[in-house]
Amino acid sequence: MRNRLIKRGRQIQAVTGGSPELPAQGDMPSSSKSHPIQRTKVALAITSMCFAGSLLAAPVGPEVVHGSASFTQQGSQLAISNSPGTIINWQDFSIDSRESVDFLQQHVSSAILNRVISNVPSDILGQLTSNGKVFVINPNGLVIGEGARINTAGFVASTLNLDDNNFIAGQMQFIGDSGEIKNHGYIAVGPGGEVVLIAPNVENHGVIEAPDGTITLAAGREVVLHSIQGRNLAYRVSAPSDQALNIGRLVANNGSVKVLADQIFQQGVISANRVRHAADGSILLEADSSLSVSGSLSAQGHSVRGGNIHLLGSQVDVSDAVIDTSGEGGGEILIGGDYQGEGSAKNAEITNLDAATVISADGGKNGGGGRVIVWADRDTNSFAKITARGGSESGDGGFVETSGRRSLEFGQAVDVSAVDGLAGTWLLDPENIIIDSRFAEMISISLSGGSNVEVRTSDVGNEEGNIEVNAPIIKGDGVQAVSLTLSAHNDVNVNAQITTDAGPLELNIEAGRDILVADFIGGFNLSAFLSALQDINLSSSGVFGVGGEVALNSGRDLNLQGDLPAPKGSGESGSNLATGSSLSIETGADLNIINSAIITEGDLTLVVGGTLRLETGDIILEPGNESGALNTITVNDFVADNGAIVSYRPEGMGDLLLVTNGTESSVRDLALHAVNWEQNGEVNWGSGFVELSGSDAIQG
């Protein structure tokens, strides 16, 4: 039986029905068996009803199709008491600016579904409150106006349909293709609550707050909430016209914010800051096609580690934005993808960051720097200021990657330094890279500021995977030990200087094929480690003048080619390789020292898989930093033509042992000084001058 009351052109219906209680918060099953709705209609008293006049626009025409509800209206205030899981169909669900609607529910986890079954859109201009969760479904659209206030335990608004049986069973599957939602007002939910706005087009111009909870703007045609809290959401279907816009404020401190659409325009403020270790603190903006970001995004940690900000789409454009996950330990920022394009994050084809953008994942006072990834499968243009510094008192530097698989452009140096901790790392890894004057300047600034820099190329794509250094890289300031790594899938060509004028610099050069050094590499505080699967070539202009340790490892030949003749044993030639510390060389084939010299003040280890060839070439051990350990040169064959192997070290400070194991050694014009030569094979003593000063030749 229906009890109808018509007052000044407005009709109120009230119906009660059976009502299973919804599970407690967080316990809603995701795939319960649906139960057909049984509409049991009984008389319901509608008490204290009086209306302020025909200009009011409170909800009109209720029909309770599941559960039970009672309606009490006093002037412009409508109070609805409902059982958990109640579903009400309305002819119109709008609230005038002078009106209020309050749903009185049994507890905070209770929920009510309000559905508009006419063709009238909803305009919420007044107040909507509840101690439980409120769902509003209107395929015609919904506008929350300026001055409107929604304050509930949870709020879900959608123009996509939610089937009654699915709602009862806790299966939150929304499907539809019409309407839009615009919020110009204020929406707030209680601690741990959720705000979910679902439509093909969703706009927020106002303020939405969900402390310890979740805020979700989903512009699509099918959306599934895996829990009534909305914390796990499957976004399945969108169309090219689906858009989400935020030019207001989305605030979910200790919680999470998600914006999902085909196109996303973020111009306002998004905050998911953390104040507790167990809190969430995450922001996800994921677009099927384009994501445009400006404004402020913050997932900072206050006395705790920073949170996570992920900005993903097929094309990601960031301009005039402030993005911050700093805290007592920096958080994570992903823009365009994850590390080297791996992982489950959606990869961008193109990622653009302008020079007005500031990105921070710093370590606060005593925390380590965070993790920042800027990635694109094709092109990355990164001109933003990016920092992931260690804490102001302690903590290691963080990690930053700026990479485009096909091409990479960047305009500012990255800072991953640490005041009292280990330097962090800045990684650049496109397919191919030419380090010109602008690139070299940015790398130099980062090294000088206390950051490690890695440049890597891969075999993905059509490029060869080479690295060319065509402008000087100089660590000019700073006492912190840092490293520069050049790692190529194919060749590394050093055509300009790499030096340090300040604190320690470790240089690592790795090549899948060859390394060519055609300019000066050196500095009192520089150590160098070179490894090539094929050849290492030091050309006539390629010179090592290194105060630190040097290690060279080639799969095939190592060639030192100088310009000037080297007087035997003089050490006065323009040597290609001079080190003030230990020197280690290992080759799979030959070591050719031609018109050049190797000079070391530290321990020497040479292992030559083929022939050691001295053609107007010297190997000289100077006193200085030797440890007293045995210095060894182990080769297959030894060919000397106007060469010298000389040790000027005091007796007992490390003997020099030359071991030859092959059968094709030949000597002509050779000077040996303080060298023990163990001959395990044959030696062809040719014509010319042979000097064995303080040396022993031992036939093996």
LOVEX-523809 format. One line per field, with one value per residue (C-alpha): x, y, z; residue number from 0. Coordinates in pm, 1 decimal. Example, Ala and Ser with C-alpha at 12.3 -4.5 7.8 and 13.67 -1.06 7.14 Angstrom:
BEGIN
xx	(1230.0|1367.0);
yy	(-450.0|-106.0);
zz	(780.0|714.0);
num	(0|1);
END
This chain:
BEGIN
xx	(0.0|132.2|66.6|79.5|94.2|83.1|155.2|189.6|257.9|508.1|458.4|622.7|605.6|717.7|757.3|928.5|1077.7|1303.7|1653.7|1964.6|2222.0|2539.2|2863.3|3082.7|3321.5|3582.4|3393.1|3169.0|3205.7|3317.7|3127.3|2829.7|2529.3|2268.4|1919.3|1613.7|1459.0|1134.9|917.5|704.8|485.5|325.7|190.2|448.1|368.4|506.2|520.4|568.9|562.8|551.9|698.9|857.3|703.2|705.1|1047.9|1217.9|1372.8|1415.0|1416.9|1083.8|890.4|1063.8|987.6|1164.5|1239.0|1459.0|1502.2|1303.0|1298.5|1095.5|1079.7|1043.8|1035.9|1036.3|1040.2|1344.5|1495.2|1431.9|1542.7|1540.3|1591.8|1686.1|1793.9|2133.0|2125.8|1810.9|1744.5|1519.6|1408.5|1341.4|1173.4|1414.6|1703.6|1796.9|1856.6|1797.7|2050.9|1814.6|1744.3|1910.8|1875.7|2002.5|2018.4|2006.2|2166.4|2243.8|2622.2|2910.2|2930.9|2562.0|2482.1|2183.4|2140.0|1943.9|1853.1|1687.4|1454.9|1327.8|1513.7|1582.8|1947.8|2037.5|2136.3|2272.3|2294.4|2225.4|2337.8|2351.1|2457.9|2468.2|2637.7|2666.9|2746.7|2534.1|2512.5|2348.1|2288.9|2156.2|2226.9|2114.8|2402.7|2474.8|2597.1|2711.4|2692.3|2894.4|2793.7|2673.4|2805.0|2808.8|2921.4|2882.6|3074.5|3117.6|2983.8|2950.5|2794.4|2763.1|2587.9|2669.2|2412.7|2466.1|2230.3|2020.4|2108.9|2478.9|2452.8|2286.6|2550.2|2835.7|2930.9|3005.1|2999.2|2900.1|2807.8|2675.3|2764.5|2576.0|2586.2|2852.2|2935.2|3056.5|3149.7|3172.5|3098.4|3245.4|3242.9|3379.7|3369.0|3470.1|3804.7|3866.0|3574.2|3563.1|3445.5|3388.4|3265.3|3195.8|3076.4|3200.9|3303.4|3395.6|3498.0|3603.8|3607.7|3548.1|3695.1|3684.2|3828.1|3870.9|4114.3|4264.1|4035.7|4017.6|3908.4|3840.9|3742.5|3675.9|3569.5|3469.9|3198.1|3262.9|3412.2|3433.5|3496.3|3633.5|3530.1|3272.0|3560.7|3677.7|4038.5|4075.3|3928.1|3921.0|3885.1|3790.4|3633.1|3675.6|3608.1|3823.9|3586.2|3595.9|3759.6|3843.1|3927.1|4051.4|4098.4|3988.3|4129.0|4144.4|4268.9|4310.6|4589.8|4701.3|4489.4|4488.9|4367.8|4296.4|4197.7|4126.2|4007.8|4095.9|4203.1|4297.5|4348.8|4499.6|4532.3|4444.5|4574.4|4600.3|4723.9|4781.7|5036.7|5138.4|5176.2|5177.8|5405.5|5115.1|4926.0|4883.4|4974.4|4943.5|4830.9|4755.5|4663.9|4631.4|4502.7|4440.3|4559.9|4670.1|4754.7|4812.6|4945.4|5001.6|4933.2|5039.4|5061.8|5187.0|5239.8|5488.9|5574.1|5564.6|5811.3|5764.4|5867.3|5704.8|5431.7|5389.6|5282.0|5228.3|5147.7|5077.6|4933.7|5016.8|5133.2|5222.3|5269.8|5378.4|5404.7|5438.4|5379.2|5509.9|5532.0|5662.4|5705.9|5973.0|5975.0|6194.0|6291.1|6184.0|5894.7|5839.9|5744.3|5673.9|5610.1|5544.5|5645.0|5866.2|6238.0|6357.4|5997.4|5960.9|5695.5|5317.7|5292.4|5153.4|5431.5|5405.1|5502.2|5594.3|5675.7|5731.3|5836.4|5885.6|6146.2|5892.4|5820.0|5980.0|5995.1|6120.5|6167.8|6412.8|6505.4|6407.6|6644.6|6777.0|6621.5|6746.9|6646.2|6356.3|6302.3|6200.6|6144.3|6076.6|6022.0|5883.3|5895.4|5970.7|6064.1|6136.6|6189.7|6280.2|6357.8|6223.1|6422.7|6447.4|6593.0|6609.5|6863.1|6961.3|6862.0|7004.0|7190.9|7220.5|7090.3|7200.6|7106.9|6821.6|6773.3|6651.9|6606.1|6532.6|6507.5|6345.4|6398.2|6425.6|6534.1|6613.6|6642.3|6700.0|6775.2|6859.1|7103.9|6958.7|7055.4|7078.0|7353.2|7393.1|7539.1|7641.3|7581.5|7646.3|7582.2|7270.0|7251.0|7111.6|7049.2|7005.6|6944.0|6822.5|6895.1|7182.7|7339.9|7575.4|7704.5|7732.6|7821.5|7477.1|7463.2|7820.8|7748.1|7451.0|7651.0|7939.3|7705.7|7558.4|7901.1|8030.2|7721.1|7779.9|7571.6|7667.1|7577.6|7511.2|7465.8|7350.5|7232.9|7053.7|6985.2|6615.0|6508.0|6690.0|6988.3|7327.8|7346.1|7658.2|7780.5|7987.1|8148.3|8200.9|8234.8|8441.0|8298.2|8465.5|8403.8|8500.3|8379.2|8289.0|8487.0|8235.9|8337.1|8115.5|8119.2|8053.2|7946.7|7929.8|7783.1|7700.0|7540.4|7782.7|8074.4|8193.2|8393.1|8557.9|8643.1|8668.6|8826.3|8691.7|8865.6|8830.3|8968.1|8820.9|8715.5|8738.6|8580.8|8547.9|8512.7|8355.1|8341.0|8172.8|8119.6|7948.6|8196.0|8484.1|8612.1|8802.5|8977.9|9085.7|9134.8|9266.3|9122.3|9278.5|9307.0|9484.0|9162.1|9038.5|9020.6|8930.1|8786.0|8738.4|8584.5|8509.4|8392.6|8617.0|8893.0|9013.0|9197.1|9391.0|9463.5|9755.8|9562.9|9409.5|9596.2|9538.1|9692.9|9531.3|9619.4|9400.3|9356.7|9323.3|9186.1|9151.8|8981.9|8934.0|8792.3|9030.1|9308.2|9420.9|9605.7|9807.8|9909.6|10120.5|10266.9|10626.7|10906.2|10965.7|11332.8|11384.3|11339.2|11329.0|10968.5|10983.3|10758.5|10406.3|10267.4|9912.7|9866.2|10007.2|9864.3|9964.3|9799.7|9755.1|9715.6|9544.2|9517.8|9361.8|9313.8|9166.4|9407.1|9696.4|9830.7|10001.1|10210.1|10325.7|10509.8|10375.4|10430.2|10255.7|10379.1|10251.7|10347.8|10130.6|10110.1|10105.0|9917.3|9914.6|9750.1|9770.0|9587.1|9778.2|10094.5|10246.4|10395.9|10634.4|10713.0|10894.6|10699.5|10775.8|10634.4|10776.6|10732.5|10805.1|10838.9|10547.6|10241.6|10362.3|10255.0|10558.1|10356.7|10485.6|10421.0|10344.9|10327.3|10188.8|10164.8|10143.5|10406.4|10630.7|10744.9|10982.1|11115.1|11278.0|11099.0|11169.5|11033.9|11185.8|11142.3|11295.3|11167.0|11388.8|11488.4|11227.6|10946.5|10785.0|10971.5|10863.6|10809.3|10763.3|10621.3|10606.1|10428.2|10415.8|10650.2|10663.2|10830.5|11089.1|11315.3|11508.6|11624.8|11498.1|11592.9|11503.8|11585.5|11514.5|11295.1|11280.8|11188.2|11049.6|11059.6|10825.2|10847.2|11087.7|11235.7|11379.2|11666.0|11694.5|11954.1|11978.4|12060.7|11944.6|12016.3|11944.1|12033.9|11973.9|11749.7|11742.3|11626.7|11512.4|11452.5|11140.6);
yy	(0.0|342.7|650.8|953.4|1312.5|1596.9|1941.4|2246.8|2038.0|1807.1|1434.6|1220.7|839.6|610.6|234.2|-20.0|-354.6|-633.0|-514.3|-729.7|-527.2|-434.9|-580.7|-360.9|-119.3|-303.7|-636.2|-589.6|-905.0|-845.8|-1133.6|-1233.4|-1405.2|-1148.5|-1165.7|-1039.4|-733.4|-808.0|-497.9|-525.1|-216.5|-108.8|215.9|455.5|753.8|1078.2|1311.4|1679.7|1762.3|2125.0|2295.4|2636.1|2698.3|2598.3|2755.9|2487.6|2193.6|1920.0|1559.3|1471.4|1148.8|886.3|517.9|280.1|-32.0|-205.3|-166.7|82.1|457.0|718.5|1082.7|1382.8|1733.4|2048.8|2354.5|2335.4|2043.8|1686.8|1401.3|1044.9|752.6|438.3|83.1|-32.0|-107.3|92.5|182.1|476.9|572.4|945.3|1152.0|1432.1|1440.4|1807.4|2030.1|2405.0|2644.1|2701.3|2333.1|2045.1|1668.1|1444.0|1064.3|912.1|567.3|297.9|328.8|470.4|165.3|177.3|284.5|416.1|423.6|712.5|672.4|927.5|748.0|1053.3|1263.6|1543.9|1620.3|1671.6|2013.1|2003.2|2362.9|2322.9|2075.6|1697.0|1520.5|1168.5|963.6|683.2|642.9|806.0|694.0|918.2|773.0|1003.8|931.5|1285.3|1446.5|1603.8|1950.5|2045.5|2421.9|2690.8|2715.3|2355.4|2135.5|1757.4|1601.5|1224.3|915.6|836.7|981.4|818.3|1006.5|853.6|903.7|539.5|289.8|64.4|-232.8|-271.2|-635.9|-558.0|-284.5|-522.1|-789.0|-542.2|-567.2|-205.3|-221.6|103.8|95.3|375.6|635.8|955.9|1258.7|1459.8|1552.2|1896.5|1995.3|2363.6|2314.2|2146.3|1769.1|1619.6|1268.9|1137.4|975.1|675.5|763.5|784.5|1025.0|872.8|1071.8|861.0|984.9|1010.7|1364.4|1467.9|1815.4|1944.7|2320.1|2308.4|2135.6|1763.9|1636.5|1275.1|1253.5|903.5|806.4|808.0|1048.9|907.4|1094.2|835.7|951.3|638.2|402.0|111.0|134.6|-133.4|-60.7|-376.2|-254.8|-11.6|200.5|252.2|183.9|-75.6|32.0|-131.2|122.5|-79.2|118.3|475.4|664.8|931.8|1204.9|1109.8|1382.6|1455.2|1808.1|1936.0|2306.6|2293.8|2114.0|1739.2|1672.6|1319.9|1351.2|1008.2|867.3|852.4|1046.0|880.9|1053.4|822.2|917.9|914.4|1277.9|1441.2|1810.5|1884.6|2253.9|2275.1|2137.9|1770.1|1674.6|1331.4|1416.3|1162.4|1210.2|842.2|557.5|327.8|591.9|572.7|908.0|841.9|1027.9|854.4|1040.5|793.9|885.5|648.8|916.2|1259.6|1388.7|1761.0|1861.7|2198.4|2334.4|2160.1|1789.1|1698.9|1365.6|1493.1|1313.4|1508.4|1332.3|1021.8|912.7|1088.8|920.8|835.5|1041.0|863.9|1068.4|834.4|852.1|801.0|1162.0|1340.3|1718.1|1885.9|2264.4|2516.5|2244.8|2176.9|1802.2|1703.7|1376.8|1502.1|1380.4|1204.1|988.0|1101.7|926.0|813.5|1011.7|836.7|1051.0|862.4|520.8|329.6|245.9|191.5|147.1|-172.9|-272.0|-243.3|136.0|262.7|393.9|724.3|762.7|1127.4|1301.2|1677.0|1871.9|2246.4|2462.7|2615.9|2277.7|2180.7|1814.0|1717.9|1389.8|1513.0|1345.8|1613.5|1628.7|1273.9|1075.4|945.9|1097.5|941.1|800.7|1000.8|846.1|1051.1|812.5|778.9|490.8|745.6|1102.5|1268.7|1643.1|1710.1|2072.2|2066.1|2117.1|1773.0|1696.7|1381.1|1494.7|1330.2|1494.8|1826.4|1649.1|1285.8|1042.9|922.2|1082.4|933.1|809.2|998.1|864.7|1094.2|882.1|860.9|535.0|706.7|1059.0|1259.9|1633.9|1795.9|2144.5|2138.3|1939.5|1688.8|1705.2|1376.3|1488.5|1417.9|1644.2|1352.5|1032.3|859.0|1042.0|942.3|859.7|1037.5|794.8|887.4|594.1|669.2|452.7|672.4|979.0|1253.8|1453.3|1802.2|2120.9|2155.8|1793.0|1808.9|2123.5|1963.7|1649.0|1860.5|2059.3|1741.5|1586.9|1906.9|1926.9|1579.8|1350.5|1032.7|1033.0|727.5|746.4|418.3|309.3|-9.8|-218.7|-133.5|43.6|125.8|313.1|151.7|231.6|451.4|718.3|1006.8|1261.1|1569.5|1834.6|1849.2|1698.6|1857.0|1802.7|2152.7|2177.8|1969.4|1733.7|1447.4|1131.1|1078.0|864.1|905.3|592.7|574.4|238.0|171.2|-122.6|-56.8|194.0|467.9|744.3|998.9|1295.3|1554.7|1581.9|1413.7|1558.0|1651.1|1966.2|1893.8|1588.1|1222.6|1119.2|755.7|709.9|388.8|328.0|10.9|-84.4|-374.5|-331.2|-76.9|211.9|497.6|759.1|1050.8|1322.2|1373.8|1177.2|1275.0|1454.0|1392.0|1257.4|1060.4|681.2|511.2|168.8|75.4|-245.4|-337.9|-665.6|-596.0|-329.9|-39.1|222.9|519.2|727.4|964.5|1237.7|1006.6|1042.2|913.3|1125.9|977.1|1010.1|722.4|358.9|248.0|-81.9|-163.7|-481.4|-562.4|-874.0|-833.8|-577.5|-283.1|-29.4|266.1|477.5|787.6|1065.5|1086.9|830.3|721.6|704.1|362.1|373.6|750.9|789.4|1130.6|1057.0|1192.3|871.5|763.1|613.5|742.6|664.2|758.5|451.2|87.6|-16.0|-331.3|-429.6|-746.6|-820.9|-1114.8|-1057.4|-812.9|-515.1|-280.8|5.2|203.7|536.5|555.1|452.1|313.7|471.5|384.2|475.4|198.8|-177.6|-317.1|-619.9|-690.2|-1002.6|-1022.1|-1307.0|-1253.1|-1056.8|-771.6|-552.7|-267.8|-62.6|243.8|183.5|166.3|14.6|204.6|157.4|477.3|492.8|645.9|449.9|92.9|-154.9|-381.5|-659.5|-846.0|-665.3|-903.0|-892.6|-1219.9|-1257.7|-1524.7|-1373.8|-1072.4|-863.3|-575.2|-338.4|-38.4|-93.3|-91.3|-244.1|-61.2|-46.1|246.5|132.4|64.3|-294.8|-485.7|-250.4|-487.9|-693.6|-690.4|-1030.3|-1074.2|-1413.9|-1522.7|-1847.0|-1854.0|-1972.9|-1661.8|-1402.2|-1186.7|-916.7|-641.8|-321.0|-393.9|-246.8|-432.0|-282.0|-463.3|-716.1|-1090.2|-1256.4|-1606.1|-1757.8|-2054.9|-2057.9|-1973.6|-1627.5|-1512.4|-1276.5|-1056.8|-799.9|-475.7|-356.3|-567.4|-438.8|-645.5|-405.5|-558.2|-813.4|-1187.7|-1392.3|-1733.7|-2008.1|-2197.8);
zz	(0.0|-88.8|115.8|-115.5|0.3|-251.2|-117.9|-346.4|-652.3|-484.7|-429.7|-163.4|-174.7|102.3|75.7|298.9|206.6|336.9|418.4|464.6|654.3|467.6|603.2|817.1|648.2|448.2|458.8|154.9|-57.7|-412.0|-569.6|-355.0|-508.2|-613.9|-466.0|-656.7|-501.0|-321.9|-299.3|13.2|32.0|357.5|487.9|620.6|836.8|707.5|1001.0|1059.4|689.7|596.2|292.6|260.8|-79.4|-442.3|-506.4|-301.7|-487.5|-230.1|-356.7|-516.4|-562.3|-348.4|-392.9|-157.7|-360.9|-106.5|267.1|469.1|510.5|692.6|587.2|815.8|670.1|876.2|658.0|432.8|623.2|512.9|739.9|609.0|846.0|658.1|721.1|588.4|216.6|141.1|-224.4|-311.7|-661.7|-703.7|-968.9|-884.2|-639.1|-610.3|-308.6|-319.9|-167.2|129.3|184.0|359.7|340.4|619.7|595.2|943.5|923.4|1178.0|1166.8|966.5|739.1|646.6|290.8|98.6|-279.0|-431.8|-798.2|-1028.1|-1269.7|-1460.9|-1716.6|-1467.6|-1372.9|-1007.7|-874.5|-520.9|-407.0|-35.7|229.5|214.3|533.7|671.2|937.2|677.6|309.0|42.1|-322.8|-584.4|-932.5|-1205.4|-1573.2|-1659.9|-1473.1|-1137.6|-1041.8|-692.8|-685.9|-516.5|-154.3|-147.0|132.8|141.6|467.9|497.3|604.7|235.3|-89.1|-431.4|-723.1|-1067.6|-1399.2|-1474.1|-1356.6|-1056.6|-1065.0|-750.9|-704.2|-746.1|-483.0|-240.2|-307.6|-273.0|-640.8|-723.6|-1103.8|-1274.9|-1645.4|-1867.8|-2126.5|-2045.4|-1820.1|-1643.1|-1286.3|-1182.4|-830.2|-743.8|-376.8|-70.9|-20.2|301.2|441.8|780.7|863.3|640.3|416.3|39.2|-226.0|-570.1|-870.5|-1181.1|-1521.1|-1878.7|-1783.3|-1429.4|-1316.2|-976.2|-930.7|-557.4|-253.6|-174.0|154.3|268.7|562.8|591.5|305.4|-72.6|-343.2|-689.0|-1003.8|-1275.2|-1621.7|-1807.7|-1926.7|-1690.5|-1343.3|-1075.8|-708.9|-551.8|-209.9|-86.0|37.6|-319.9|-223.5|-499.8|-829.3|-1172.9|-1450.5|-1754.7|-2037.4|-2152.6|-2474.2|-2643.4|-2527.1|-2158.4|-1951.0|-1590.0|-1479.7|-1145.6|-1096.7|-734.1|-430.9|-368.2|-14.3|124.3|377.7|503.4|222.3|-156.0|-458.4|-794.8|-1118.1|-1412.7|-1761.5|-2128.4|-2092.0|-1762.8|-1697.9|-1356.3|-1279.0|-912.3|-582.8|-488.7|-143.6|11.7|278.1|544.0|919.0|1021.4|915.7|831.1|634.1|257.4|106.6|-266.7|-577.4|-907.6|-1225.2|-1513.1|-1857.8|-2144.6|-2385.2|-2260.2|-1913.6|-1863.7|-1522.3|-1359.6|-1013.9|-693.3|-611.0|-265.2|-90.3|164.6|483.5|807.7|1040.2|821.2|474.6|181.7|-18.2|-387.4|-688.0|-1021.4|-1333.8|-1624.9|-1974.6|-2340.6|-2348.1|-2025.9|-2025.3|-1701.9|-1691.4|-1409.8|-1152.6|-803.1|-731.6|-388.7|-196.1|43.6|402.4|654.5|362.7|18.4|-149.9|-508.6|-817.6|-1148.1|-1455.5|-1777.0|-1643.5|-1403.0|-1405.8|-1765.4|-1874.1|-1674.1|-1422.6|-1433.3|-1464.3|-1794.3|-2019.6|-2200.4|-2562.6|-2505.4|-2175.8|-2151.8|-1840.7|-1869.6|-1695.7|-1455.1|-1296.8|-964.7|-860.0|-513.0|-326.4|-63.4|263.2|514.8|811.4|854.8|572.0|241.2|-88.3|-272.1|-619.2|-927.9|-1270.9|-1585.2|-1874.8|-2227.8|-2471.9|-2744.6|-2654.4|-2320.9|-2286.6|-1925.2|-1840.2|-1483.5|-1166.7|-1001.9|-658.4|-446.0|-188.1|135.2|461.9|574.7|858.2|744.0|486.2|143.2|-183.8|-382.0|-737.5|-1044.9|-1396.2|-1690.4|-2002.4|-2342.0|-2521.9|-2860.9|-2771.1|-2459.7|-2409.6|-2072.0|-1952.3|-1580.7|-1373.0|-1127.9|-759.4|-566.2|-330.9|39.7|307.9|529.1|337.0|8.2|-314.8|-502.9|-873.5|-1177.7|-1466.3|-1832.3|-2066.6|-2419.4|-2725.1|-2841.0|-2685.6|-2795.3|-2500.7|-2644.8|-2459.3|-2297.4|-2185.2|-2060.8|-1861.7|-1684.6|-1607.1|-1475.7|-1250.7|-1103.1|-1042.6|-885.0|-665.3|-521.6|-744.8|-926.2|-1296.1|-1514.6|-1891.1|-2044.4|-2388.0|-2482.6|-2791.1|-2797.9|-3117.3|-3438.7|-3296.1|-3245.3|-2877.1|-2882.1|-2640.9|-2774.2|-2544.2|-2760.7|-2489.3|-2168.3|-1849.9|-1548.3|-1179.2|-1077.4|-717.9|-416.9|-197.0|-199.1|-382.8|-687.7|-999.3|-1370.2|-1558.2|-1938.0|-2037.9|-2402.9|-2575.4|-2860.8|-2856.9|-2623.3|-2792.1|-2564.4|-2786.1|-2509.4|-2166.3|-1855.4|-1549.8|-1186.0|-1030.5|-687.8|-486.0|-593.8|-922.7|-1024.7|-1400.3|-1529.1|-1903.8|-2028.2|-2392.0|-2561.1|-2844.0|-2843.6|-2634.6|-2797.5|-2584.8|-2803.3|-2541.4|-2190.6|-1899.0|-1572.5|-1245.1|-918.3|-760.5|-1060.3|-1080.7|-1406.4|-1486.4|-1852.0|-1981.8|-2343.9|-2492.8|-2791.4|-2813.8|-2603.4|-2807.7|-2672.0|-2980.6|-3029.7|-2846.0|-2589.4|-2261.4|-1907.8|-1636.2|-1329.8|-964.4|-860.7|-953.4|-1316.5|-1447.6|-1817.1|-1936.0|-2303.8|-2461.4|-2752.7|-2804.9|-2599.2|-2813.4|-2687.8|-2986.6|-2916.8|-3132.2|-3015.7|-2986.2|-2629.4|-2530.0|-2376.9|-2001.9|-1985.6|-1881.4|-2046.0|-2339.9|-2367.4|-2225.5|-2296.7|-1951.5|-1624.3|-1283.4|-932.6|-787.5|-887.9|-1249.3|-1368.8|-1735.4|-1872.3|-2241.1|-2423.4|-2710.9|-2760.8|-2568.1|-2813.3|-2674.8|-2977.5|-2950.5|-2600.4|-2241.1|-1936.5|-1613.5|-1267.4|-912.8|-770.7|-803.3|-1156.2|-1287.5|-1661.5|-1801.7|-2180.3|-2349.9|-2672.8|-2745.4|-2547.8|-2816.9|-2736.2|-3045.4|-2921.6|-2605.5|-2235.0|-1919.3|-1623.0|-1248.7|-1058.3|-678.9|-497.1|-387.9|-425.6|-156.2|-182.7|-344.1|-648.9|-977.9|-1262.5|-1640.0|-1773.6|-2150.3|-2413.6|-2643.8|-2599.4|-2895.3|-2830.2|-3095.0|-2930.5|-2600.9|-2230.3|-1910.8|-1617.2|-1240.4|-1052.1|-715.2|-414.1|-359.0|-163.0|-259.9|-505.0|-761.8|-1124.3|-1284.0|-1659.1|-1757.0|-2121.9|-2206.3|-2586.5|-2860.0|-3077.2|-2858.1|-3030.7|-2894.2|-3069.4|-2902.4|-2551.5|-2217.3|-1898.0|-1560.6|-1232.4|-1407.6|-1353.7|-1680.9|-1663.7|-2011.7|-2037.4|-2414.7|-2692.2|-2752.2|-3081.6|-2996.4|-3301.2|-3391.5|-3204.4|-2857.8|-2562.3|-2213.5|-1903.0|-1622.6|-1282.0|-1447.3|-1467.4|-1761.3|-1647.9|-1900.9|-1798.4);
num	(0|1|2|3|4|5|6|7|8|9|10|11|12|13|14|15|16|17|18|19|20|21|22|23|24|25|26|27|28|29|30|31|32|33|34|35|36|37|38|39|40|41|42|43|44|45|46|47|48|49|50|51|52|53|54|55|56|57|58|59|60|61|62|63|64|65|66|67|68|69|70|71|72|73|74|75|76|77|78|79|80|81|82|83|84|85|86|87|88|89|90|91|92|93|94|95|96|97|98|99|100|101|102|103|104|105|106|107|108|109|110|111|112|113|114|115|116|117|118|119|120|121|122|123|124|125|126|127|128|129|130|131|132|133|134|135|136|137|138|139|140|141|142|143|144|145|146|147|148|149|150|151|152|153|154|155|156|157|158|159|160|161|162|163|164|165|166|167|168|169|170|171|172|173|174|175|176|177|178|179|180|181|182|183|184|185|186|187|188|189|190|191|192|193|194|195|196|197|198|199|200|201|202|203|204|205|206|207|208|209|210|211|212|213|214|215|216|217|218|219|220|221|222|223|224|225|226|227|228|229|230|231|232|233|234|235|236|237|238|239|240|241|242|243|244|245|246|247|248|249|250|251|252|253|254|255|256|257|258|259|260|261|262|263|264|265|266|267|268|269|270|271|272|273|274|275|276|277|278|279|280|281|282|283|284|285|286|287|288|289|290|291|292|293|294|295|296|297|298|299|300|301|302|303|304|305|306|307|308|309|310|311|312|313|314|315|316|317|318|319|320|321|322|323|324|325|326|327|328|329|330|331|332|333|334|335|336|337|338|339|340|341|342|343|344|345|346|347|348|349|350|351|352|353|354|355|356|357|358|359|360|361|362|363|364|365|366|367|368|369|370|371|372|373|374|375|376|377|378|379|380|381|382|383|384|385|386|387|388|389|390|391|392|393|394|395|396|397|398|399|400|401|402|403|404|405|406|407|408|409|410|411|412|413|414|415|416|417|418|419|420|421|422|423|424|425|426|427|428|429|430|431|432|433|434|435|436|437|438|439|440|441|442|443|444|445|446|447|448|449|450|451|452|453|454|455|456|457|458|459|460|461|462|463|464|465|466|467|468|469|470|471|472|473|474|475|476|477|478|479|480|481|482|483|484|485|486|487|488|489|490|491|492|493|494|495|496|497|498|499|500|501|502|503|504|505|506|507|508|509|510|511|512|513|514|515|516|517|518|519|520|521|522|523|524|525|526|527|528|529|530|531|532|533|534|535|536|537|538|539|540|541|542|543|544|545|546|547|548|549|550|551|552|553|554|555|556|557|558|559|560|561|562|563|564|565|566|567|568|569|570|571|572|573|574|575|576|577|578|579|580|581|582|583|584|585|586|587|588|589|590|591|592|593|594|595|596|597|598|599|600|601|602|603|604|605|606|607|608|609|610|611|612|613|614|615|616|617|618|619|620|621|622|623|624|625|626|627|628|629|630|631|632|633|634|635|636|637|638|639|640|641|642|643|644|645|646|647|648|649|650|651|652|653|654|655|656|657|658|659|660|661|662|663|664|665|666|667|668|669|670|671|672|673|674|675|676|677|678|679|680|681|682|683|684|685|686|687|688|689|690|691|692|693|694|695|696|697|698|699);
END
